Amino acid sequence: MAKLTPAQALGLDPQQIYFIPLGGSEQFGVNFNLYTCDGQWLAVDCGMGFADEKFPGIDIVLPDPSFIEPYIGQLSALIITHAHEDHIGAVAHLWPRLKCPIYCTEFTASVLKRKLDEVPASREADVHIVEAGAQFKVKGFTLEFIHVSHSIPDTAALMIETTAGRILHSGDWNLDPTPVLGKPTDEEALKRIGARGVLAYIGDSTNAEVPGRTGTEADVEKGLARVFGECRGRIGITVFASNIARVQSIVRAAQACDRRVALVGRSLHSMVASAVDSGYLRDIPDFVDAEEIGYLPEDKQVMIVTGSQGEARAALARISRGDHPDIVFGRGDTVVFSSRAIPGNEKEINAVRNNLSAAGVRVVTPNDTEHCIHVSGHPCRGEIVDMLSWVKPKLVVPVHGERVMLEAQAELARQCQIPHVLVPNNGSVICLGPGKPEVVDHVQTGLLAVEKNRIISTSHNSISERRKLQFSGTVHVTLVVNGRGDLVADPQVSTVGLINEESPEEKKILTGILDEIEDTLADMEREDLYDDHAVHEEVRIGVRRYVQVKLGMKPKTTVHVVRV
Ligand SMILES: [Zn+2]
């Protein structure tokens, strides 16, 4: 019997189009969406996310592509809407498992190629550059990028046309009327698509709880110039490295205050290089080298630094710890956060702010100034209402955000008289039409953890064990016994995360463990002493119980029995 395609395995009707988010719904990051119609599949975006404390030792997580993997023959393409990490950051890691052609706009392709180059197995990926406004076909789907403004160049929404109908996948967007770099969102194209009929709008929910409109990057340039004008010493300013419009706004604001600008941090250099390759940032003054800007008078310096999310290894965190080779900030200097916290990063950001404050640095965030120094790249409620009035979808599926944000956009869509609204979970199989829109099934989803030399599931036992060890500590015992089970040397005991072995008082616990081992062996039946497993278990349980009584912790306890 021929192998079932995933669509057949799920019992999907080839005359309907279905949407399956494998990541990015109900969480920030790891956007990975699938569409299927008539047996063909399309993937849209493939992003990474930041790991939280649930995954000790892990910085980055990826969506798990296992669901689509057995059937990649039917996966026509991977479309990337823009070059933010939460949309592009998993591609280089996962492409060897997807092996399909990739389509994106020019700046996105430039960023992507640098990433693919770093992973040998992904270097042969086929990346096609498509301009916004031009239709292109992949097997089963006719597609068109629609230009939208966002906090990174060359962002596109995606129109997906199938035999079952037309879908608009928004990607990330806002309606900045005067973005300083690139054009405003292509309202006419969206209205044109709306006039032709749209089955479903799959849209960005990030700011769906925020009333009003986002504002404009043009105001940021003016706001920054005012904040810079109030500074006497050096200025550091942190932004997302990919926010090229903001980089340009900073350079212009610095120019207005007769200051020069240096870039500090690897990702800024790489993003700026991609921007220049794609025709941006061509008419601004040259940057000064980070190693040389210190030779200018303090009131002539602006340094754009990476690390707006408090990332421990990024430039700003290192500067705040006094740990950067070129840059030192102190009393009289100012550090501006031209950014907002991605939910979940607040603790790390505060640590950086506190370190800077302790060194006497004035810290300015968007909350500390009346001037506009940041606008979001995502649509607020007023903009979402505009979008829905242009596209006039029969169904709205909110994605890209935590549950409350998805529900906020769902509520707004109902207020806008959208006939159908469905809020997805990761793994929901949603029939978008032309039949009744509904959730018809649910497929397995998950996250992968990126380690230095491997990628593993976040449910891998090594990660759950690490989590336990953080709270429990460990005890390792080695027993050397003869054939009859008598100790032939003192047991070796070591602990991790439990006691300070330098402290005579706490060292008594080690002596206590040794006594416990001897007592346990003395209490065992003679025949059990011949059995390695019995010795192992009795000693393990005894030692663990002893530590629990003494310290209130149940350590992970390992016992090695060496028989001589
Ligand atoms: Zn984005």
Residues whose N, C-alpha, C, O or C-beta is under 5 A from the ligand:
A	BS01	ZN	H84 D172
